[in-house]
Amino acid sequence: MAYELNDRIKNLIPYEPILGDYAVRLDANESFLPLDEGLKTEILEKMNGALLNRYPDPTARDVCRAFASLYSLSEEFVTAGNGSDELISILIATFLNEGEGVLSFLPDFSMYRFYAEIYGKKAIVVPKDEDFSLTAEFVLQHLKESRARAVIFSNPCNPTSQVTSAPEIEKIIKNTDALVIVDEAYMEFSNQSVLSLVPKYENLVVLKTCSKAIGLAGIRLGFAVAGKKITNALRSLKSPYNVNSISQIVGEAVLKNPDFIKSAVSAIIKSRDMLYAGIFSLAERKKAIKRVFPPKTNFVFCEIENAGEVYEALRKRSIIIRTFPPYLRITAGTEEENKALLLALEEILK
Ligand SMILES: *Cc1c(COP(=O)(O)O)cnc(C)c1O
């Protein structure tokens, strides 16, 4: 008999990033900042000496150390991944038994549900309230009702750009024995991190990425921060050479440079505030824009009439964003890119 794909995967279609040559790319929440020239030179020199015929350090020790130092953590809590995406995948695939529940929320990062489904877990996806807040009470109630073994959410949230406070997150961790996975991909743009709680709780994993604030989406580097038991499991489960030598070199050089990161974060926040102010003022004049959510990330989330048409009209002007009708998610770009977006929106909503 011919080989058949299993039921969970046979109807999947490959992830299709938005391709094409758009003049203004505000779709993927990347940093708009190029690498600092001095850092680039330092990296190129290190690359010269790299032994690319050899496998990389399987523990990615130097880059984990640089990451731990930047966030004032002990490196014993840190595991590096090929993007935080790889770590999400490992956690969901291996930390739960077949059919056990993974609780996530809607809207939130779609990969959580995706991995739960393809790995044969029970994906429990609960819609958020109208204002998109996420409270401890709400999460705990659904953990209890669903008997999920794990809960995962982004904080601040992609795509709503809302943040839940650190004390509220601690309330969740403290009052459940489920695994709590907090994806802090955007926390540099806010200030409610629970990284410091990692030594205190055995059921907490905090995920971090170099793809957003750090400006290194191209090297695929992320981190899981968790207690000894979880960290030991993650280090045993990941594929041995998951972070390649070049990513380790680039990641280490940039993470060792808090000044570069600090100035990048403040430039991105400035851009985001400009974009938010622009869309907010547009909303005062254009009835089509229903709500603009005060952003805690590097993007702005808003509700708009005919979101699909607005998206298409922007695309025709070579400006690409994301839409989840009736919402738009617009990444903060350079000043010129933000201005181009605002001008185009103004015209489209005429
Ligand atoms: C962008 C993003 C990530 C991606 O991380 P990688 O390290 O690039 O794999 C993870 N979580 C959320 C919520 C994101 O928006």
The ligand as a Gaussian input file, in Angstrom:
#p B3LYP/6-31G(d) Opt

LIG

0 1
 C        8.040000      37.116000      16.321000
 C        7.555000      36.277000      17.419000
 C        8.254000      35.160000      17.827000
 C        9.347000      34.715000      16.934000
 O       10.404000      34.306000      17.357000
 P       11.633000      33.739000      16.544000
 O       12.655000      33.817000      17.606000
 O       11.900000      34.657000      15.392000
 O       11.284000      32.350000      16.154000
 C        7.813000      34.431000      18.922000
 N        6.691000      34.800000      19.570000
 C        5.981000      35.873000      19.188000
 C        4.759000      36.239000      19.938000
 C        6.381000      36.624000      18.100000
 O        5.648000      37.661000      17.678000

